[in-house]
Amino acid sequence: QLDRIIIHQQVELLEAILGTETSSKYEIKNHLGQRVYFAVEENGCFDRNLCSPIRSFTIRIADNTGREVITVNRPLRCNSCWFPCFLQEV
């Protein structure tokens, strides 16, 4: 039972050095700092680097045994990355 969670993004060395976006990975921890879930963002290189804040993505959340427990989808909600016309939905 979780009454609160802590989400920690894992920063990859390549991303830190080059300043480019890579697929994000997250550890989801309980209030004691123990990892209870792990999340991976799936999307394309184009989306990550050109449409970063409004990009589409799928995040797959798995428990410590690797069993997927939640999938979060956010489609791209605009005609162009440079002219967003809709608010984002998850």
N, C-alpha and C positions, 0 to 999 in steps of 0.2 A: 504494500500500500504506500503510495507516494502522496505527501501533502504539499511538496514543492519539488521543483527540479532545477538543476543548473545545467545550462547548455554551453559547451566549450567548443569553439571551432578549432580544428587542427590546421595550422598554417604550414604549408609545404615550403621547403627551402627554395625551390624554383620560383614559386609565386613571390616570396619575399625578395629575392635577388632581382628578378626581371620585372616585377611589378605587373605581371599578367595574371589573369584570373585562371585558376584551375578548378576542377570539380571540387566543391566544398565537402568536407567531412566533419562530422560533429560527434562529440561524446556527450551523452545525456546522463547526468549523475544525480544521485539522491542528495539529501541535505548533509550526509556524511562524506560526500565526495567520492562515493563508490559508483562506478559506471554500471548503469542498469540498461541502457540502450545505446545503439550506435546508429548514426544517420549518414547517408550518402546522397548528395545531390547529383542528379543526372541531367545533363543538357549539352548542347553543342558548343564548340569553341567560339563560333560566331556570336551566339547568344550571350555567352559570358563576357566577351570582350567588347562588343559593340552595343548591346542592349542591357548592360549590367543591372541597373536598378529595376527595370521593368521586364526582365527576361522571363521566358517560360522555363519551367523546371518540373522535375519529378523528384521528390525526396522519399527514399525508402528507409524506414526505421525498423531496425532489427533488435531483438533481445540479445543477451550475452551468448546464447547458443547459436545465433545466426539465423534464427527463425524470424521472417518478416512479420511485423505486427501492425504496421500502419504504412499506407502509401498516401502521400500528399501530392496532388497535381495542381499546377498553376499554368494554364495556357497563356500564350501571348495574347493580350487583349487590345491590340491596336493595329492599324493598317500599316504603320511604319514605325520603326523604333525611334525616329526623330520627331514624330507627331502623334503622341499617344492620344487616343480619343475615348478610351474607356478606363474606369478604375480597375485595378487588378482584383481578381477573385481567386481564392484557394478552394 
